[in-house]
Amino acid sequence: MVFDNGDHRDPQFSRVVELRLDEDARTVEVVWEHLEDDSSFLRLLGDAKRLSNGNTLISWTDLGRLDEVSPDGELLWRAELPLGTVFGRVDHAERK
């Protein structure tokens, strides 16, 4: 799973994409992706981590947003910081 900034696409939009690689056949298949309804575009960074419950934690860095989405793409939780605030890489600590 990678955060694809999308700066080599027209129109430009960012997304999280999970790929399945078949090294023998030398093929790549998209098995899951998530993009924002507003087709957000980030020029730098962005991060995503799959959580143990199957959800995905996404850092929309320079948009100042941190999202948790379900496997079907439903927004479950969002943290937003004021404009100009940037999230970096994300990780998740399980509650004990």
N, C-alpha and C positions, 0 to 999 in steps of 0.2 A: 504494500500500500504506500502510495506517495502523494504528496501535495503537488499538483501540477499547476504552476502559475499561469500557464496559457499564453505566454507572451509571443509564441510563434504560431498563433492561431488567429484567424480573421473571421468573425470579430473576436477580440480578446476577452476571455473569461477564465476564472480560476475554478479548480475543482479538486476533490479528493478522488483518487482512482485506485482500485485494487486490481492487480493484474495477475493472470495465471500464465506462467512461462512454461512452454514445452521445449526443453533444450534439444531433444532428439529431432522433433519436427521443425525446430527453429521458428516457433510461432508464439504470438502473444495474444491473449484474450482478455477483454475487460469483463470482470465478474461482478463488480460493484462500483458505482460512482455516486458522488454527491456534489451538487452545485447549488448555489443560492438562487432563489427565485428571481432576484434582481440582476443576475449574471455578473456578480461582483468580480472585479479584477484586481489582483494584488501584484505589484511590480516586484516584490521581494518577499522572501521567506514564506511563511505558511507551514503548518505542521498538522499531522493527524496520527492518532494512536488508537488501535483497537483495544477496547476494554474487555475484561474477563466476562462481562455479561453480554457481549456481542455488540454493544453500542460502540460508537466512534466519537472520540473527543477531537474537536477540530479547532485549531488556532487560526483565525483570520487576522493575522498579525497587525498590519497597519490600519485595519478597520476597527481595531480595539475590541474584537468580539471573540468569545470563546464559547463554542457550542458543543452540546452532546446530542447526537442524533441516533435514532434507532436503525436497525438493519434496513427497514423500508424507507428511511430518509426523513422520518418524522422528527421535528425539533422537540426535544424533551426538556432541555435546559439551556439557558443562554446567560452569559455574563457580558455586560457592555461597559466599557470604560469611556471617558470623555474623548472627543475627537483630538487626535494628536498623541494619544496613548497607544503604545504598541505592545502586544503580547509577543513573546518569543516562542521557543520550543515548548511543547507540552508533555507532561507526564501525569500519571494518575496514581495516587496512593490509596490503597484499599483501606476502608475503615475497619478497625478491629472491634 
